[in-house]
Amino acid sequence: MKSFEIQVRVKNNRMKQRRLELGMTQAQLALACGLDEQRYGALENMKISPVLRRTGEWTKRALAVASFHGVSPDDLWPEEVLRVERSFFEAKVDVDQITSLGMDTGSHLLLADGRDVSLLARHLERLTDRERRIVEDRFGLNGKKAKTLLEAGAGVGLSPERVRQIEAKALRKLRYGILSEEKAER
């Protein structure tokens, strides 16, 4: 059975979705709600609770955000969101566990910045075989464990310095391709 080591960063997608629909940054929305950007970001990224632990009442911050959107705090923070205790954790899972959550192993996964993994996968396919293998080895993609320059070089018969050069070139290609695609979509 193939297993993966995953890192999960939990975000409040309802808050993020509303912010993106308005075309606002966290800083702009924080200002509109009368909050500082750090606190607003902590609410959206679920690093702080919107509920007071002692009383179970909504915090002033949560009420301000809900009021700005013209909704109840319950609409932004449903019960299942409030049950999440940590905004980041690591776990080992196998493919069956991922699919049992109602997800396939690619289409619902997001990059750390919120973009769909399929965007990265499309651009990885545009790299040469050697570039793709080095990027996958170095960053632990496709279920692989991340490798050092020396380890990645040994796998393809190259020096660590040459691996570093190829990795840098591949990352430039990925960055340019992804940014160009996003610019074209606007």
CNS distance restraints for C-alpha pairs under 8 A (distance, minus, plus):
assign (resid   1 and name CA) (resid  94 and name CA) 6.91 0.50 0.50
assign (resid   1 and name CA) (resid  95 and name CA) 7.69 0.50 0.50
assign (resid   2 and name CA) (resid  94 and name CA) 5.85 0.50 0.50
assign (resid   2 and name CA) (resid  95 and name CA) 6.46 0.50 0.50
assign (resid   3 and name CA) (resid  92 and name CA) 6.85 0.50 0.50
assign (resid   3 and name CA) (resid  93 and name CA) 5.52 0.50 0.50
assign (resid   3 and name CA) (resid  94 and name CA) 3.92 0.50 0.50
assign (resid   3 and name CA) (resid  95 and name CA) 6.25 0.50 0.50
assign (resid   3 and name CA) (resid 143 and name CA) 7.22 0.50 0.50
assign (resid   4 and name CA) (resid  92 and name CA) 5.70 0.50 0.50
assign (resid   4 and name CA) (resid  93 and name CA) 5.40 0.50 0.50
assign (resid   4 and name CA) (resid  94 and name CA) 5.85 0.50 0.50
assign (resid   4 and name CA) (resid  95 and name CA) 7.58 0.50 0.50
assign (resid   4 and name CA) (resid 143 and name CA) 5.34 0.50 0.50
assign (resid   5 and name CA) (resid  90 and name CA) 7.25 0.50 0.50
assign (resid   5 and name CA) (resid  91 and name CA) 5.87 0.50 0.50
assign (resid   5 and name CA) (resid  92 and name CA) 4.47 0.50 0.50
assign (resid   5 and name CA) (resid  93 and name CA) 6.40 0.50 0.50
assign (resid   5 and name CA) (resid 143 and name CA) 7.36 0.50 0.50
assign (resid   6 and name CA) (resid  90 and name CA) 5.71 0.50 0.50
assign (resid   6 and name CA) (resid  91 and name CA) 5.57 0.50 0.50
assign (resid   6 and name CA) (resid  92 and name CA) 6.24 0.50 0.50
assign (resid   6 and name CA) (resid  93 and name CA) 7.34 0.50 0.50
assign (resid   7 and name CA) (resid  88 and name CA) 7.21 0.50 0.50
assign (resid   7 and name CA) (resid  89 and name CA) 5.89 0.50 0.50
assign (resid   7 and name CA) (resid  90 and name CA) 4.45 0.50 0.50
assign (resid   7 and name CA) (resid  91 and name CA) 6.64 0.50 0.50
assign (resid   8 and name CA) (resid  87 and name CA) 7.84 0.50 0.50
assign (resid   8 and name CA) (resid  88 and name CA) 5.52 0.50 0.50
assign (resid   8 and name CA) (resid  89 and name CA) 5.45 0.50 0.50
assign (resid   8 and name CA) (resid  90 and name CA) 6.15 0.50 0.50
assign (resid   9 and name CA) (resid  87 and name CA) 5.62 0.50 0.50
assign (resid   9 and name CA) (resid  88 and name CA) 4.54 0.50 0.50
assign (resid   9 and name CA) (resid  89 and name CA) 6.89 0.50 0.50
assign (resid   9 and name CA) (resid 112 and name CA) 7.55 0.50 0.50
assign (resid  10 and name CA) (resid  45 and name CA) 6.59 0.50 0.50
assign (resid  10 and name CA) (resid  46 and name CA) 6.77 0.50 0.50
assign (resid  10 and name CA) (resid  86 and name CA) 7.78 0.50 0.50
assign (resid  10 and name CA) (resid  87 and name CA) 4.79 0.50 0.50
assign (resid  10 and name CA) (resid  88 and name CA) 6.18 0.50 0.50
assign (resid  11 and name CA) (resid  16 and name CA) 7.85 0.50 0.50
assign (resid  11 and name CA) (resid  44 and name CA) 5.97 0.50 0.50
assign (resid  11 and name CA) (resid  45 and name CA) 4.44 0.50 0.50
assign (resid  11 and name CA) (resid  46 and name CA) 5.76 0.50 0.50
assign (resid  11 and name CA) (resid  87 and name CA) 7.03 0.50 0.50
assign (resid  12 and name CA) (resid  16 and name CA) 6.35 0.50 0.50
assign (resid  12 and name CA) (resid  43 and name CA) 7.80 0.50 0.50
assign (resid  12 and name CA) (resid  44 and name CA) 5.21 0.50 0.50
assign (resid  12 and name CA) (resid  45 and name CA) 6.13 0.50 0.50
assign (resid  12 and name CA) (resid  46 and name CA) 6.42 0.50 0.50
assign (resid  12 and name CA) (resid  76 and name CA) 7.91 0.50 0.50
assign (resid  12 and name CA) (resid  77 and name CA) 7.63 0.50 0.50
assign (resid  12 and name CA) (resid  81 and name CA) 7.25 0.50 0.50
assign (resid  13 and name CA) (resid  17 and name CA) 5.70 0.50 0.50
assign (resid  13 and name CA) (resid  44 and name CA) 7.76 0.50 0.50
assign (resid  14 and name CA) (resid  18 and name CA) 6.21 0.50 0.50
assign (resid  14 and name CA) (resid  76 and name CA) 5.69 0.50 0.50
assign (resid  14 and name CA) (resid  77 and name CA) 7.75 0.50 0.50
assign (resid  15 and name CA) (resid  19 and name CA) 6.18 0.50 0.50
assign (resid  15 and name CA) (resid  44 and name CA) 6.04 0.50 0.50
assign (resid  15 and name CA) (resid  76 and name CA) 6.18 0.50 0.50
assign (resid  16 and name CA) (resid  20 and name CA) 6.11 0.50 0.50
assign (resid  16 and name CA) (resid  44 and name CA) 6.64 0.50 0.50
assign (resid  17 and name CA) (resid  21 and name CA) 6.07 0.50 0.50
assign (resid  18 and name CA) (resid  22 and name CA) 6.36 0.50 0.50
assign (resid  18 and name CA) (resid  69 and name CA) 7.97 0.50 0.50
assign (resid  19 and name CA) (resid  23 and name CA) 6.33 0.50 0.50
assign (resid  19 and name CA) (resid  24 and name CA) 5.62 0.50 0.50
assign (resid  19 and name CA) (resid  25 and name CA) 7.07 0.50 0.50
assign (resid  19 and name CA) (resid  26 and name CA) 7.46 0.50 0.50
assign (resid  19 and name CA) (resid  29 and name CA) 7.11 0.50 0.50
assign (resid  20 and name CA) (resid  24 and name CA) 6.06 0.50 0.50
assign (resid  20 and name CA) (resid  25 and name CA) 7.68 0.50 0.50
assign (resid  24 and name CA) (resid  28 and name CA) 5.84 0.50 0.50
assign (resid  24 and name CA) (resid  29 and name CA) 6.16 0.50 0.50
assign (resid  25 and name CA) (resid  29 and name CA) 6.23 0.50 0.50
assign (resid  26 and name CA) (resid  30 and name CA) 5.89 0.50 0.50
assign (resid  26 and name CA) (resid  37 and name CA) 6.36 0.50 0.50
assign (resid  26 and name CA) (resid  40 and name CA) 6.90 0.50 0.50
assign (resid  26 and name CA) (resid  41 and name CA) 6.40 0.50 0.50
assign (resid  27 and name CA) (resid  31 and name CA) 6.23 0.50 0.50
assign (resid  27 and name CA) (resid  36 and name CA) 7.62 0.50 0.50
assign (resid  27 and name CA) (resid  37 and name CA) 4.94 0.50 0.50
assign (resid  27 and name CA) (resid  40 and name CA) 7.98 0.50 0.50
assign (resid  28 and name CA) (resid  32 and name CA) 6.26 0.50 0.50
assign (resid  29 and name CA) (resid  33 and name CA) 6.15 0.50 0.50
assign (resid  29 and name CA) (resid  40 and name CA) 7.99 0.50 0.50
assign (resid  30 and name CA) (resid  34 and name CA) 6.10 0.50 0.50
assign (resid  30 and name CA) (resid  35 and name CA) 4.86 0.50 0.50
assign (resid  30 and name CA) (resid  36 and name CA) 5.72 0.50 0.50
assign (resid  30 and name CA) (resid  37 and name CA) 5.20 0.50 0.50
assign (resid  30 and name CA) (resid  40 and name CA) 5.54 0.50 0.50
assign (resid  31 and name CA) (resid  35 and name CA) 5.75 0.50 0.50
assign (resid  31 and name CA) (resid  36 and name CA) 6.62 0.50 0.50
assign (resid  31 and name CA) (resid  37 and name CA) 7.27 0.50 0.50
assign (resid  32 and name CA) (resid  68 and name CA) 7.54 0.50 0.50
assign (resid  33 and name CA) (resid  64 and name CA) 5.77 0.50 0.50
assign (resid  33 and name CA) (resid  65 and name CA) 5.71 0.50 0.50
assign (resid  33 and name CA) (resid  68 and name CA) 6.03 0.50 0.50
assign (resid  34 and name CA) (resid  64 and name CA) 7.42 0.50 0.50
assign (resid  35 and name CA) (resid  39 and name CA) 6.67 0.50 0.50
assign (resid  35 and name CA) (resid  40 and name CA) 6.35 0.50 0.50
assign (resid  35 and name CA) (resid  61 and name CA) 7.11 0.50 0.50
assign (resid  36 and name CA) (resid  40 and name CA) 6.37 0.50 0.50
assign (resid  37 and name CA) (resid  41 and name CA) 5.97 0.50 0.50
assign (resid  38 and name CA) (resid  42 and name CA) 6.10 0.50 0.50
assign (resid  39 and name CA) (resid  43 and name CA) 6.30 0.50 0.50
assign (resid  40 and name CA) (resid  44 and name CA) 6.33 0.50 0.50
assign (resid  40 and name CA) (resid  61 and name CA) 7.87 0.50 0.50
assign (resid  41 and name CA) (resid  45 and name CA) 5.87 0.50 0.50
assign (resid  42 and name CA) (resid  46 and name CA) 5.73 0.50 0.50
assign (resid  42 and name CA) (resid  47 and name CA) 4.82 0.50 0.50
assign (resid  42 and name CA) (resid  48 and name CA) 5.64 0.50 0.50
assign (resid  43 and name CA) (resid  47 and name CA) 6.20 0.50 0.50
assign (resid  43 and name CA) (resid  48 and name CA) 5.57 0.50 0.50
assign (resid  43 and name CA) (resid  49 and name CA) 6.77 0.50 0.50
assign (resid  43 and name CA) (resid  50 and name CA) 6.79 0.50 0.50
assign (resid  43 and name CA) (resid  62 and name CA) 7.86 0.50 0.50
assign (resid  45 and name CA) (resid  87 and name CA) 6.86 0.50 0.50
assign (resid  46 and name CA) (resid  86 and name CA) 7.63 0.50 0.50
assign (resid  46 and name CA) (resid  87 and name CA) 5.50 0.50 0.50
assign (resid  47 and name CA) (resid  86 and name CA) 7.31 0.50 0.50
assign (resid  47 and name CA) (resid  87 and name CA) 5.78 0.50 0.50
assign (resid  49 and name CA) (resid  82 and name CA) 7.67 0.50 0.50
assign (resid  50 and name CA) (resid  58 and name CA) 5.84 0.50 0.50
assign (resid  50 and name CA) (resid  59 and name CA) 5.47 0.50 0.50
assign (resid  50 and name CA) (resid  61 and name CA) 7.17 0.50 0.50
assign (resid  50 and name CA) (resid  62 and name CA) 5.22 0.50 0.50
assign (resid  50 and name CA) (resid  77 and name CA) 7.84 0.50 0.50
assign (resid  51 and name CA) (resid  56 and name CA) 5.65 0.50 0.50
assign (resid  51 and name CA) (resid  57 and name CA) 5.49 0.50 0.50
assign (resid  51 and name CA) (resid  58 and name CA) 4.43 0.50 0.50
assign (resid  51 and name CA) (resid  59 and name CA) 5.38 0.50 0.50
assign (resid  51 and name CA) (resid  62 and name CA) 7.72 0.50 0.50
assign (resid  52 and name CA) (resid  56 and name CA) 5.10 0.50 0.50
assign (resid  52 and name CA) (resid  57 and name CA) 5.42 0.50 0.50
assign (resid  52 and name CA) (resid  58 and name CA) 6.12 0.50 0.50
assign (resid  52 and name CA) (resid  59 and name CA) 5.94 0.50 0.50
assign (resid  53 and name CA) (resid  57 and name CA) 7.86 0.50 0.50
assign (resid  58 and name CA) (resid  62 and name CA) 6.15 0.50 0.50
assign (resid  58 and name CA) (resid  63 and name CA) 6.49 0.50 0.50
assign (resid  58 and name CA) (resid  73 and name CA) 7.58 0.50 0.50
assign (resid  59 and name CA) (resid  63 and name CA) 6.31 0.50 0.50
assign (resid  60 and name CA) (resid  64 and name CA) 6.09 0.50 0.50
assign (resid  61 and name CA) (resid  65 and name CA) 6.31 0.50 0.50
assign (resid  62 and name CA) (resid  66 and name CA) 6.15 0.50 0.50
assign (resid  62 and name CA) (resid  73 and name CA) 6.58 0.50 0.50
assign (resid  63 and name CA) (resid  67 and name CA) 5.90 0.50 0.50
assign (resid  63 and name CA) (resid  73 and name CA) 6.37 0.50 0.50
assign (resid  64 and name CA) (resid  68 and name CA) 6.19 0.50 0.50
assign (resid  65 and name CA) (resid  69 and name CA) 6.48 0.50 0.50
assign (resid  66 and name CA) (resid  70 and name CA) 6.03 0.50 0.50
assign (resid  66 and name CA) (resid  71 and name CA) 5.28 0.50 0.50
assign (resid  66 and name CA) (resid  72 and name CA) 5.75 0.50 0.50
assign (resid  66 and name CA) (resid  73 and name CA) 5.21 0.50 0.50
assign (resid  66 and name CA) (resid  76 and name CA) 7.02 0.50 0.50
assign (resid  67 and name CA) (resid  71 and name CA) 6.19 0.50 0.50
assign (resid  67 and name CA) (resid  72 and name CA) 7.35 0.50 0.50
assign (resid  71 and name CA) (resid  75 and name CA) 6.38 0.50 0.50
assign (resid  71 and name CA) (resid  76 and name CA) 7.72 0.50 0.50
assign (resid  72 and name CA) (resid  76 and name CA) 7.16 0.50 0.50
assign (resid  73 and name CA) (resid  77 and name CA) 5.98 0.50 0.50
assign (resid  74 and name CA) (resid  78 and name CA) 5.14 0.50 0.50
assign (resid  74 and name CA) (resid  79 and name CA) 7.68 0.50 0.50
assign (resid  77 and name CA) (resid  81 and name CA) 5.69 0.50 0.50
assign (resid  77 and name CA) (resid  82 and name CA) 6.30 0.50 0.50
assign (resid  78 and name CA) (resid  82 and name CA) 6.48 0.50 0.50
assign (resid  79 and name CA) (resid  83 and name CA) 6.34 0.50 0.50
assign (resid  80 and name CA) (resid  84 and name CA) 7.05 0.50 0.50
assign (resid  93 and name CA) (resid  97 and name CA) 6.11 0.50 0.50
assign (resid  93 and name CA) (resid  98 and name CA) 7.07 0.50 0.50
assign (resid  94 and name CA) (resid  98 and name CA) 6.62 0.50 0.50
assign (resid  95 and name CA) (resid  99 and name CA) 6.22 0.50 0.50
assign (resid  95 and name CA) (resid 105 and name CA) 7.06 0.50 0.50
assign (resid  96 and name CA) (resid 100 and name CA) 5.94 0.50 0.50
assign (resid  97 and name CA) (resid 101 and name CA) 6.57 0.50 0.50
assign (resid  98 and name CA) (resid 102 and name CA) 7.26 0.50 0.50
assign (resid  98 and name CA) (resid 103 and name CA) 6.02 0.50 0.50
assign (resid  98 and name CA) (resid 104 and name CA) 6.92 0.50 0.50
assign (resid  98 and name CA) (resid 105 and name CA) 6.68 0.50 0.50
assign (resid  99 and name CA) (resid 103 and name CA) 4.88 0.50 0.50
assign (resid  99 and name CA) (resid 104 and name CA) 5.37 0.50 0.50
assign (resid  99 and name CA) (resid 105 and name CA) 6.93 0.50 0.50
assign (resid 103 and name CA) (resid 107 and name CA) 7.69 0.50 0.50
assign (resid 103 and name CA) (resid 108 and name CA) 6.40 0.50 0.50
assign (resid 104 and name CA) (resid 108 and name CA) 6.90 0.50 0.50
assign (resid 105 and name CA) (resid 109 and name CA) 7.34 0.50 0.50
assign (resid 106 and name CA) (resid 117 and name CA) 6.71 0.50 0.50
assign (resid 106 and name CA) (resid 118 and name CA) 6.87 0.50 0.50
assign (resid 107 and name CA) (resid 116 and name CA) 7.33 0.50 0.50
assign (resid 107 and name CA) (resid 117 and name CA) 7.07 0.50 0.50
assign (resid 107 and name CA) (resid 118 and name CA) 6.51 0.50 0.50
assign (resid 108 and name CA) (resid 116 and name CA) 7.07 0.50 0.50
assign (resid 108 and name CA) (resid 117 and name CA) 7.72 0.50 0.50
assign (resid 109 and name CA) (resid 116 and name CA) 6.16 0.50 0.50
assign (resid 109 and name CA) (resid 117 and name CA) 5.66 0.50 0.50
assign (resid 110 and name CA) (resid 114 and name CA) 5.34 0.50 0.50
assign (resid 110 and name CA) (resid 115 and name CA) 5.38 0.50 0.50
assign (resid 110 and name CA) (resid 116 and name CA) 4.52 0.50 0.50
assign (resid 110 and name CA) (resid 117 and name CA) 5.18 0.50 0.50
assign (resid 111 and name CA) (resid 115 and name CA) 5.24 0.50 0.50
assign (resid 111 and name CA) (resid 116 and name CA) 6.07 0.50 0.50
assign (resid 111 and name CA) (resid 117 and name CA) 5.71 0.50 0.50
assign (resid 115 and name CA) (resid 119 and name CA) 7.23 0.50 0.50
assign (resid 116 and name CA) (resid 120 and name CA) 7.54 0.50 0.50
assign (resid 117 and name CA) (resid 121 and name CA) 6.28 0.50 0.50
assign (resid 118 and name CA) (resid 122 and name CA) 6.01 0.50 0.50
assign (resid 119 and name CA) (resid 123 and name CA) 6.58 0.50 0.50
assign (resid 119 and name CA) (resid 178 and name CA) 7.32 0.50 0.50
assign (resid 120 and name CA) (resid 124 and name CA) 6.07 0.50 0.50
assign (resid 120 and name CA) (resid 174 and name CA) 7.76 0.50 0.50
assign (resid 120 and name CA) (resid 178 and name CA) 7.55 0.50 0.50
assign (resid 121 and name CA) (resid 125 and name CA) 6.39 0.50 0.50
assign (resid 122 and name CA) (resid 126 and name CA) 7.07 0.50 0.50
assign (resid 123 and name CA) (resid 127 and name CA) 7.11 0.50 0.50
assign (resid 123 and name CA) (resid 174 and name CA) 6.03 0.50 0.50
assign (resid 123 and name CA) (resid 177 and name CA) 6.69 0.50 0.50
assign (resid 123 and name CA) (resid 178 and name CA) 7.04 0.50 0.50
assign (resid 124 and name CA) (resid 132 and name CA) 6.11 0.50 0.50
assign (resid 124 and name CA) (resid 174 and name CA) 7.07 0.50 0.50
assign (resid 125 and name CA) (resid 132 and name CA) 7.47 0.50 0.50
assign (resid 127 and name CA) (resid 131 and name CA) 5.83 0.50 0.50
assign (resid 127 and name CA) (resid 132 and name CA) 5.63 0.50 0.50
assign (resid 127 and name CA) (resid 170 and name CA) 6.87 0.50 0.50
assign (resid 127 and name CA) (resid 173 and name CA) 7.73 0.50 0.50
assign (resid 128 and name CA) (resid 132 and name CA) 6.07 0.50 0.50
assign (resid 129 and name CA) (resid 133 and name CA) 6.09 0.50 0.50
assign (resid 130 and name CA) (resid 134 and name CA) 6.18 0.50 0.50
assign (resid 130 and name CA) (resid 156 and name CA) 7.91 0.50 0.50
assign (resid 131 and name CA) (resid 135 and name CA) 6.18 0.50 0.50
assign (resid 131 and name CA) (resid 166 and name CA) 6.27 0.50 0.50
assign (resid 131 and name CA) (resid 167 and name CA) 6.65 0.50 0.50
assign (resid 131 and name CA) (resid 170 and name CA) 5.83 0.50 0.50
assign (resid 132 and name CA) (resid 136 and name CA) 6.04 0.50 0.50
assign (resid 132 and name CA) (resid 170 and name CA) 7.61 0.50 0.50
assign (resid 133 and name CA) (resid 137 and name CA) 5.99 0.50 0.50
assign (resid 134 and name CA) (resid 138 and name CA) 5.93 0.50 0.50
assign (resid 134 and name CA) (resid 152 and name CA) 6.36 0.50 0.50
assign (resid 134 and name CA) (resid 163 and name CA) 7.05 0.50 0.50
assign (resid 134 and name CA) (resid 166 and name CA) 7.64 0.50 0.50
assign (resid 134 and name CA) (resid 167 and name CA) 6.42 0.50 0.50
assign (resid 135 and name CA) (resid 139 and name CA) 6.01 0.50 0.50
assign (resid 135 and name CA) (resid 141 and name CA) 7.72 0.50 0.50
assign (resid 135 and name CA) (resid 167 and name CA) 6.12 0.50 0.50
assign (resid 135 and name CA) (resid 170 and name CA) 7.33 0.50 0.50
assign (resid 135 and name CA) (resid 171 and name CA) 7.92 0.50 0.50
assign (resid 136 and name CA) (resid 140 and name CA) 5.48 0.50 0.50
assign (resid 136 and name CA) (resid 141 and name CA) 4.62 0.50 0.50
assign (resid 136 and name CA) (resid 142 and name CA) 6.88 0.50 0.50
assign (resid 136 and name CA) (resid 144 and name CA) 7.24 0.50 0.50
assign (resid 136 and name CA) (resid 146 and name CA) 7.81 0.50 0.50
assign (resid 137 and name CA) (resid 141 and name CA) 6.80 0.50 0.50
assign (resid 137 and name CA) (resid 144 and name CA) 6.62 0.50 0.50
assign (resid 137 and name CA) (resid 145 and name CA) 7.05 0.50 0.50
assign (resid 137 and name CA) (resid 146 and name CA) 5.66 0.50 0.50
assign (resid 137 and name CA) (resid 147 and name CA) 5.62 0.50 0.50
assign (resid 137 and name CA) (resid 152 and name CA) 5.97 0.50 0.50
assign (resid 138 and name CA) (resid 146 and name CA) 5.03 0.50 0.50
assign (resid 138 and name CA) (resid 147 and name CA) 4.85 0.50 0.50
assign (resid 138 and name CA) (resid 148 and name CA) 6.34 0.50 0.50
assign (resid 138 and name CA) (resid 149 and name CA) 7.07 0.50 0.50
assign (resid 138 and name CA) (resid 152 and name CA) 6.54 0.50 0.50
assign (resid 139 and name CA) (resid 145 and name CA) 7.59 0.50 0.50
assign (resid 139 and name CA) (resid 146 and name CA) 4.82 0.50 0.50
assign (resid 139 and name CA) (resid 147 and name CA) 7.08 0.50 0.50
assign (resid 140 and name CA) (resid 144 and name CA) 4.56 0.50 0.50
assign (resid 140 and name CA) (resid 145 and name CA) 4.47 0.50 0.50
assign (resid 140 and name CA) (resid 146 and name CA) 3.79 0.50 0.50
assign (resid 140 and name CA) (resid 147 and name CA) 7.00 0.50 0.50
assign (resid 141 and name CA) (resid 145 and name CA) 7.50 0.50 0.50
assign (resid 141 and name CA) (resid 146 and name CA) 7.56 0.50 0.50
assign (resid 147 and name CA) (resid 151 and name CA) 5.63 0.50 0.50
assign (resid 147 and name CA) (resid 152 and name CA) 5.80 0.50 0.50
assign (resid 148 and name CA) (resid 152 and name CA) 6.08 0.50 0.50
assign (resid 149 and name CA) (resid 153 and name CA) 5.96 0.50 0.50
assign (resid 149 and name CA) (resid 160 and name CA) 4.83 0.50 0.50
assign (resid 149 and name CA) (resid 161 and name CA) 7.65 0.50 0.50
assign (resid 149 and name CA) (resid 163 and name CA) 6.27 0.50 0.50
assign (resid 149 and name CA) (resid 164 and name CA) 6.69 0.50 0.50
assign (resid 150 and name CA) (resid 154 and name CA) 6.18 0.50 0.50
assign (resid 150 and name CA) (resid 159 and name CA) 7.02 0.50 0.50
assign (resid 150 and name CA) (resid 160 and name CA) 4.93 0.50 0.50
assign (resid 151 and name CA) (resid 155 and name CA) 6.54 0.50 0.50
assign (resid 152 and name CA) (resid 156 and name CA) 6.84 0.50 0.50
assign (resid 152 and name CA) (resid 160 and name CA) 7.64 0.50 0.50
assign (resid 152 and name CA) (resid 163 and name CA) 7.17 0.50 0.50
assign (resid 153 and name CA) (resid 157 and name CA) 5.62 0.50 0.50
assign (resid 153 and name CA) (resid 158 and name CA) 4.53 0.50 0.50
assign (resid 153 and name CA) (resid 159 and name CA) 5.47 0.50 0.50
assign (resid 153 and name CA) (resid 160 and name CA) 5.49 0.50 0.50
assign (resid 153 and name CA) (resid 162 and name CA) 7.85 0.50 0.50
assign (resid 153 and name CA) (resid 163 and name CA) 5.83 0.50 0.50
assign (resid 154 and name CA) (resid 158 and name CA) 6.26 0.50 0.50
assign (resid 154 and name CA) (resid 159 and name CA) 7.51 0.50 0.50
assign (resid 158 and name CA) (resid 162 and name CA) 6.19 0.50 0.50
assign (resid 158 and name CA) (resid 163 and name CA) 6.46 0.50 0.50
assign (resid 159 and name CA) (resid 163 and name CA) 6.32 0.50 0.50
assign (resid 160 and name CA) (resid 164 and name CA) 6.17 0.50 0.50
assign (resid 161 and name CA) (resid 165 and name CA) 6.34 0.50 0.50
assign (resid 162 and name CA) (resid 166 and name CA) 6.21 0.50 0.50
assign (resid 163 and name CA) (resid 167 and name CA) 5.95 0.50 0.50
assign (resid 164 and name CA) (resid 168 and name CA) 6.11 0.50 0.50
assign (resid 165 and name CA) (resid 169 and name CA) 6.28 0.50 0.50
assign (resid 166 and name CA) (resid 170 and name CA) 6.09 0.50 0.50
assign (resid 167 and name CA) (resid 171 and name CA) 6.06 0.50 0.50
assign (resid 168 and name CA) (resid 172 and name CA) 6.24 0.50 0.50
assign (resid 169 and name CA) (resid 173 and name CA) 6.33 0.50 0.50
assign (resid 170 and name CA) (resid 174 and name CA) 6.19 0.50 0.50
assign (resid 171 and name CA) (resid 175 and name CA) 5.97 0.50 0.50
assign (resid 172 and name CA) (resid 176 and name CA) 6.00 0.50 0.50
assign (resid 173 and name CA) (resid 177 and name CA) 5.96 0.50 0.50
assign (resid 174 and name CA) (resid 178 and name CA) 5.99 0.50 0.50
assign (resid 175 and name CA) (resid 179 and name CA) 6.00 0.50 0.50
assign (resid 176 and name CA) (resid 180 and name CA) 5.89 0.50 0.50
assign (resid 177 and name CA) (resid 181 and name CA) 6.15 0.50 0.50
assign (resid 178 and name CA) (resid 182 and name CA) 6.19 0.50 0.50
assign (resid 179 and name CA) (resid 183 and name CA) 6.06 0.50 0.50
assign (resid 180 and name CA) (resid 184 and name CA) 6.15 0.50 0.50
assign (resid 181 and name CA) (resid 185 and name CA) 6.33 0.50 0.50
assign (resid 182 and name CA) (resid 186 and name CA) 6.63 0.50 0.50
